[in-house]
Amino acid sequence: MPLPRTLLARITLVVVAGMAIAQALTFMAIRYERGQAMQSLMISGVERDIASSIAVLDRVPAAERPEWLDRLERPNFRFALRGEVDTAPPETGPLREFVDVIATALKPYPVLAVGQVPSMREAVRMQVRLGDGSSVYLLARRVPMPVSEWVIWLLVAQLLVLGLCAWQAARLMTRPLKRMGDAADALGPDLRPAVVDENGPVEVARTARAFNAMQRRIAGYVQERIQILAAVSHDLQTPITRMRLRVDLMDDDLPERDKIRQDLDAMRDLVQEGVSYARTLQGSTEAERRVDVGALIRSIVNDYADTARPVTSTGDAGEPISSRPHALRRVVGNLVDNALKFGTKVEVRLSRIETAGGGQLHIAVLDDGPGIPPDQLEAVLQPFYRVEGSRSRETGGTGLGLAIAHQLALSMGGQLVLSNRPEGGLQALLRLPV
């Protein structure tokens, strides 16, 4: 049987299953002990009643015996003056012990035959000879003593109460783990830690304090590296600008002038993208507001169309959503720019997917380029990563466009997924929560 996936369900299942087994064993032990005690009590009473009744029938005249049969009848035995015993006697078990006790109690009246009654549960027929030589047929039934129904319901109620207590105890144990998991998921690209409540038992409070301290250390370390990247990228812009001015003052007939200018332009683009990526990692102060994504995408596509770039849009975004418009514009712009580098035409496709959690808005940027090797689809989202071959340095770029788009998508609560199209080309799918 597969185990539940959550720790809360597993702990509850183990505890409740253990208690159910313990309750079942207790119930079986009580029922067995009660059965033994009631059997001894019942046999000791029945044997005396049967022996007394046989003695009465033996002492009354034979003509009056039929009148006494109804008087001597009891719920678990009765007598008859005619009949036969034509079945086999019980061989083992409590019924055999029941017969032996009655036969012993009937002495000196001999038991001539004993047979088990097939049509009645726990019943035997016995032929007893009286003092005048006539026979009396005894039908005796061993009546079990069942456990009262209320006892079973009481045990079920106890199990339910214990199961509820076990679930509550397991919930108290697993709730801090859930809070820490939620805090870890909430730690986004801006590295703003979600502080975990440090109240509760000693072990829970200590773990929460350690988790909060770990979040602060991680944020501090990453922030320090981001600041170094931003500072280096910013400071490099000044010497690059001076070098560019000096190249512009050089004679036009120098053969290396154009190559140096191209290298400086590439360095400038790399530095600018580095500064942009560092600012993206540091988080955005842009506030969320209602955005008509369809109108925003049409505006972006029109801007490309004004410069004769082959970019089109299809689909419908539906109702406005709450998002950061400048960040969204930049993500879509980076994806379109990346698609234009490798394809001859680009399509921005909008669709809205309704789900139980509220739905998603899909913005897919499609190109007809060479695509990306499947084993590198996730790697290209990392900063400064380039795909050799189909997407080499000859196409330009710094290797930061997709990384910036990926970080901005995460900061908006969305997800950027790359996949190769069956007909050729790349699909960059941006999923945004509605």
Legacy VTK file of the C-alpha trace (Angstrom):
# vtk DataFile Version 3.0
C-alpha trace
ASCII
DATASET POLYDATA
POINTS 434 float
0.000 0.000 0.000
1.522 3.364 -0.959
2.162 5.731 1.932
0.644 9.247 1.979
2.910 11.949 0.636
2.700 14.413 3.524
4.519 13.956 6.820
1.345 14.917 8.707
-0.627 12.111 7.056
2.154 9.576 7.591
2.530 10.312 11.314
-1.242 10.252 11.777
-1.536 6.976 9.865
1.192 5.266 11.903
-0.194 6.418 15.253
-3.827 5.608 14.402
-2.886 2.220 12.941
-0.914 1.363 16.081
-3.786 2.391 18.325
-6.279 0.458 16.187
-4.179 -2.711 16.510
-3.859 -2.163 20.259
-7.622 -1.633 20.555
-8.309 -4.768 18.539
-5.993 -6.876 20.703
-7.601 -5.458 23.851
-11.074 -6.209 22.497
-10.097 -9.789 21.632
-8.561 -10.341 25.072
-11.643 -8.957 26.846
-13.977 -11.005 24.689
-12.010 -14.204 25.290
-11.817 -13.654 29.039
-15.498 -12.754 29.181
-16.387 -15.833 27.171
-14.428 -18.110 29.466
-15.938 -16.592 32.593
-19.484 -16.670 31.276
-19.058 -20.203 30.005
-17.993 -21.431 33.439
-20.860 -19.555 35.056
-23.393 -20.795 32.520
-22.310 -24.445 32.686
-22.323 -24.491 36.462
-25.903 -23.199 36.483
-27.241 -25.282 33.593
-25.904 -28.576 34.853
-27.663 -28.144 38.187
-30.960 -27.186 36.526
-30.827 -30.163 34.162
-29.908 -32.609 36.929
-32.756 -31.287 39.120
-35.241 -31.549 36.253
-34.236 -35.145 35.477
-34.642 -36.007 39.151
-38.152 -34.505 39.171
-39.186 -36.462 36.071
-37.807 -39.641 37.613
-39.856 -39.238 40.786
-43.246 -38.310 39.286
-45.468 -41.111 37.933
-45.020 -41.880 34.252
-48.569 -40.732 33.503
-47.907 -37.238 34.926
-44.558 -36.660 33.205
-46.023 -34.963 30.071
-47.580 -32.293 32.296
-44.182 -31.489 33.774
-42.345 -31.012 30.477
-43.506 -27.410 29.981
-42.870 -26.560 33.612
-39.279 -27.739 33.435
-38.484 -26.098 30.081
-35.896 -23.298 30.107
-34.552 -21.010 27.338
-31.498 -23.202 26.826
-32.914 -26.691 27.375
-36.153 -28.675 27.124
-37.282 -32.312 27.499
-39.262 -34.780 25.391
-40.538 -38.282 26.185
-40.225 -39.519 22.600
-37.576 -39.105 19.996
-34.269 -40.433 18.793
-30.621 -39.522 18.650
-29.396 -40.273 15.145
-26.496 -37.828 14.706
-22.845 -38.004 15.677
-21.743 -36.499 18.979
-19.475 -33.419 19.049
-15.837 -34.440 19.086
-13.908 -31.343 20.178
-14.384 -27.787 21.304
-16.507 -26.056 23.924
-19.616 -28.050 22.951
-17.883 -31.326 23.830
-16.904 -29.864 27.199
-20.519 -28.776 27.668
-21.726 -32.375 27.082
-19.166 -33.851 29.485
-20.184 -31.476 32.287
-23.896 -32.322 31.851
-23.209 -36.073 31.705
-21.209 -35.860 34.915
-23.963 -33.873 36.656
-26.677 -36.385 35.597
-25.137 -39.315 37.472
-26.507 -41.806 38.483
-28.803 -41.399 35.444
-26.864 -42.835 32.512
-26.605 -40.995 29.171
-27.347 -43.527 26.458
-26.666 -41.418 23.363
-25.449 -37.958 22.428
-25.824 -36.284 19.032
-25.120 -32.791 17.727
-28.124 -30.989 16.216
-27.173 -29.778 12.721
-30.065 -27.338 12.401
-29.283 -25.511 15.652
-26.080 -23.734 16.561
-24.276 -25.045 19.635
-27.037 -27.585 20.474
-26.977 -31.306 21.373
-29.606 -33.978 21.840
-29.086 -36.472 24.707
-30.954 -39.669 25.606
-31.080 -40.196 29.401
-32.430 -43.351 31.066
-34.564 -42.899 34.155
-34.828 -45.214 37.128
-37.860 -47.131 35.724
-36.007 -47.896 32.500
-37.817 -45.304 30.335
-35.919 -42.647 28.440
-36.058 -38.859 28.425
-34.697 -36.875 25.470
-32.882 -33.687 26.423
-32.263 -30.869 23.952
-29.609 -28.598 25.476
-28.173 -25.515 23.808
-24.972 -23.813 24.708
-25.804 -20.085 24.610
-22.794 -17.867 23.869
-22.428 -14.643 25.770
-21.798 -11.934 23.144
-20.215 -8.608 23.950
-22.777 -5.843 24.238
-23.144 -3.592 21.193
-22.443 -0.465 23.217
-18.992 -1.807 24.062
-18.098 -1.961 20.371
-19.362 1.574 19.792
-17.408 2.736 22.826
-14.211 1.274 21.392
-14.906 2.940 18.022
-15.501 6.275 19.764
-12.258 5.878 21.696
-10.384 5.154 18.483
-11.852 8.265 16.828
-10.908 10.457 19.789
-7.384 9.033 19.895
-7.075 9.441 16.109
-8.134 13.094 16.361
-5.619 13.693 19.143
-2.900 11.981 17.091
-3.735 14.136 14.063
-3.598 17.310 16.161
-0.272 16.271 17.705
1.192 15.476 14.282
-0.091 18.803 12.979
1.660 20.651 15.799
4.864 18.821 14.879
4.683 19.444 11.129
3.316 23.007 11.110
6.778 24.578 11.725
8.187 22.538 8.843
5.448 23.854 6.575
6.157 27.429 7.662
9.854 27.034 6.890
9.046 25.443 3.536
6.751 28.359 2.661
9.442 30.825 3.708
12.025 29.044 1.534
9.634 29.150 -1.446
8.977 32.848 -0.823
12.699 33.676 -1.014
12.674 35.104 -4.525
15.288 36.760 -6.723
15.101 39.936 -4.615
16.426 37.836 -1.679
14.050 39.454 0.772
13.724 36.812 3.482
10.295 35.844 4.783
10.813 35.772 8.540
9.604 32.579 10.222
7.810 32.889 13.554
10.293 31.982 16.284
7.697 31.184 18.951
6.767 27.693 20.106
8.597 24.813 21.782
12.330 25.133 22.396
13.321 22.898 19.478
10.969 24.653 17.057
12.051 28.135 18.150
15.744 27.228 17.837
15.223 25.806 14.343
13.256 28.891 13.275
15.994 31.216 14.569
18.649 29.225 12.708
16.542 29.290 9.534
16.031 33.063 9.738
19.749 33.582 10.348
20.564 31.380 7.360
18.244 33.452 5.149
19.930 36.667 6.256
23.409 35.255 5.638
22.480 34.021 2.159
20.925 37.390 1.303
23.997 39.183 2.613
26.458 37.029 0.675
24.550 37.305 -2.598
23.966 41.028 -2.127
27.673 41.559 -1.622
28.488 39.763 -4.876
25.781 41.669 -6.730
27.222 44.952 -5.491
30.678 43.924 -6.663
29.292 43.042 -10.100
27.391 46.327 -10.311
30.386 48.374 -9.154
32.820 46.747 -11.570
30.387 47.039 -14.477
29.679 50.686 -13.678
33.327 51.663 -13.243
34.287 50.020 -16.533
32.013 52.333 -18.484
34.291 55.354 -17.955
37.532 53.831 -19.375
35.565 52.246 -22.224
34.096 55.644 -23.107
37.578 57.265 -23.047
38.971 54.520 -25.237
36.086 54.988 -27.680
36.793 58.717 -27.911
40.455 58.058 -28.580
39.599 55.584 -31.320
37.298 58.154 -32.923
40.232 60.632 -32.972
42.480 58.171 -34.746
43.139 58.460 -38.456
40.518 56.881 -40.689
43.118 55.018 -42.711
44.300 52.912 -39.766
43.376 49.287 -40.551
42.706 48.338 -36.916
40.414 51.242 -36.147
37.140 49.486 -37.053
38.091 46.282 -35.224
38.970 48.219 -32.076
35.673 50.120 -32.294
33.760 46.828 -32.601
35.544 45.380 -29.565
34.796 48.506 -27.532
31.129 48.372 -28.547
30.966 44.735 -27.457
32.610 45.622 -24.127
30.181 48.501 -23.619
27.173 46.266 -24.301
28.501 43.643 -21.909
29.043 46.220 -19.151
25.574 47.709 -19.637
23.970 44.270 -19.522
25.996 43.472 -16.404
24.697 46.581 -14.665
21.167 45.756 -15.816
21.420 42.177 -14.541
22.761 43.364 -11.164
19.858 45.779 -10.814
17.467 42.963 -11.688
18.898 40.743 -8.943
18.648 43.569 -6.426
14.912 43.634 -6.980
12.494 46.127 -8.419
10.726 48.899 -6.579
7.995 49.032 -9.208
4.565 48.629 -7.656
2.014 46.222 -9.040
-1.056 47.603 -10.800
-3.762 46.477 -13.161
-2.313 45.820 -16.603
-4.107 45.153 -19.872
-1.600 42.598 -21.147
-3.209 42.388 -24.583
-2.810 46.133 -25.141
0.738 46.030 -23.777
1.758 43.235 -26.165
0.160 45.027 -29.119
2.111 48.159 -28.208
5.379 46.213 -28.132
4.626 44.511 -31.451
3.733 47.858 -33.056
7.055 49.308 -31.918
8.869 46.506 -33.733
6.611 46.895 -36.767
7.512 50.596 -36.983
11.127 49.555 -37.534
10.138 46.914 -40.113
10.875 44.016 -37.820
8.897 40.788 -38.588
6.999 40.537 -35.278
3.284 39.675 -35.026
0.854 38.867 -32.195
-2.088 36.473 -31.943
-4.479 35.331 -29.236
-6.317 37.098 -26.448
-5.101 37.894 -22.937
-8.583 38.333 -21.493
-9.215 40.572 -18.500
-6.442 42.813 -17.048
-4.220 41.269 -14.404
-2.218 42.635 -11.480
1.440 42.854 -12.518
4.428 45.180 -13.022
4.084 46.655 -16.520
7.668 47.904 -16.980
9.136 44.577 -15.879
6.687 42.701 -18.118
7.563 44.927 -21.088
11.231 44.274 -20.518
10.775 40.497 -20.284
8.794 40.339 -23.514
11.233 42.723 -25.201
14.231 40.576 -24.244
12.502 37.444 -25.502
11.563 39.076 -28.812
15.075 40.500 -29.272
16.545 37.067 -28.605
14.138 35.472 -31.100
14.971 38.046 -33.792
18.665 37.193 -33.553
18.094 33.634 -34.718
14.826 33.638 -36.676
13.377 35.365 -39.704
9.999 35.998 -38.088
8.640 36.122 -34.560
5.133 35.528 -33.225
3.888 36.547 -29.765
0.974 34.268 -28.861
-1.370 35.031 -25.943
-3.634 32.555 -24.179
-5.399 32.290 -20.839
-5.537 28.969 -19.014
-8.155 28.596 -16.284
-7.179 26.308 -13.403
-8.472 25.502 -9.939
-5.868 27.855 -8.461
-7.159 30.883 -10.374
-5.689 30.463 -13.827
-2.552 31.512 -15.698
-1.738 33.913 -18.504
0.604 32.427 -21.120
2.764 34.658 -23.293
4.628 32.542 -25.860
7.348 34.045 -28.069
7.881 31.779 -31.107
10.672 31.940 -33.685
11.693 29.809 -36.671
15.398 29.676 -35.860
17.663 26.684 -35.211
16.442 26.120 -31.644
18.550 25.046 -28.661
19.940 21.575 -27.872
17.533 19.920 -25.391
20.255 19.388 -22.780
20.975 23.147 -22.703
17.433 24.557 -22.473
17.805 25.255 -18.751
21.454 26.262 -18.883
20.802 29.198 -21.261
18.763 30.866 -18.487
21.957 31.256 -16.467
23.946 34.508 -16.810
26.743 34.683 -19.425
25.914 31.246 -20.795
26.130 30.839 -24.578
25.238 27.949 -26.831
28.025 27.206 -29.243
27.140 26.366 -32.820
23.630 27.416 -33.716
23.661 30.310 -31.202
27.308 31.376 -31.131
29.005 34.669 -30.353
28.823 35.649 -34.003
25.144 36.432 -33.544
25.991 39.109 -30.958
24.634 39.585 -27.486
26.097 39.181 -24.045
24.424 36.024 -22.791
22.386 38.008 -20.252
19.120 38.653 -22.092
17.440 35.365 -21.184
18.927 35.448 -17.663
17.424 38.904 -17.047
14.064 37.773 -18.444
14.187 34.685 -16.217
14.928 36.696 -13.067
12.228 39.259 -13.816
9.708 36.481 -14.450
10.495 34.963 -11.053
10.207 38.345 -9.336
6.684 38.718 -10.806
5.684 35.297 -9.472
5.823 33.773 -12.946
7.912 31.185 -14.747
9.909 31.202 -17.982
10.127 27.871 -19.820
12.054 27.237 -23.048
11.216 24.408 -25.448
11.959 23.479 -29.053
9.037 23.566 -31.485
8.282 20.375 -33.462
8.238 22.318 -36.728
11.542 24.014 -35.886
12.475 27.029 -33.833
12.260 27.959 -30.179
9.314 28.694 -27.919
9.871 30.924 -24.883
6.776 30.560 -22.694
6.134 33.078 -19.921
3.538 31.898 -17.383
2.028 34.560 -15.164
-0.480 33.976 -12.337
-3.867 35.570 -12.842
LINES 1 435
434 0 1 2 3 4 5 6 7 8 9 10 11 12 13 14 15 16 17 18 19 20 21 22 23 24 25 26 27 28 29 30 31 32 33 34 35 36 37 38 39 40 41 42 43 44 45 46 47 48 49 50 51 52 53 54 55 56 57 58 59 60 61 62 63 64 65 66 67 68 69 70 71 72 73 74 75 76 77 78 79 80 81 82 83 84 85 86 87 88 89 90 91 92 93 94 95 96 97 98 99 100 101 102 103 104 105 106 107 108 109 110 111 112 113 114 115 116 117 118 119 120 121 122 123 124 125 126 127 128 129 130 131 132 133 134 135 136 137 138 139 140 141 142 143 144 145 146 147 148 149 150 151 152 153 154 155 156 157 158 159 160 161 162 163 164 165 166 167 168 169 170 171 172 173 174 175 176 177 178 179 180 181 182 183 184 185 186 187 188 189 190 191 192 193 194 195 196 197 198 199 200 201 202 203 204 205 206 207 208 209 210 211 212 213 214 215 216 217 218 219 220 221 222 223 224 225 226 227 228 229 230 231 232 233 234 235 236 237 238 239 240 241 242 243 244 245 246 247 248 249 250 251 252 253 254 255 256 257 258 259 260 261 262 263 264 265 266 267 268 269 270 271 272 273 274 275 276 277 278 279 280 281 282 283 284 285 286 287 288 289 290 291 292 293 294 295 296 297 298 299 300 301 302 303 304 305 306 307 308 309 310 311 312 313 314 315 316 317 318 319 320 321 322 323 324 325 326 327 328 329 330 331 332 333 334 335 336 337 338 339 340 341 342 343 344 345 346 347 348 349 350 351 352 353 354 355 356 357 358 359 360 361 362 363 364 365 366 367 368 369 370 371 372 373 374 375 376 377 378 379 380 381 382 383 384 385 386 387 388 389 390 391 392 393 394 395 396 397 398 399 400 401 402 403 404 405 406 407 408 409 410 411 412 413 414 415 416 417 418 419 420 421 422 423 424 425 426 427 428 429 430 431 432 433
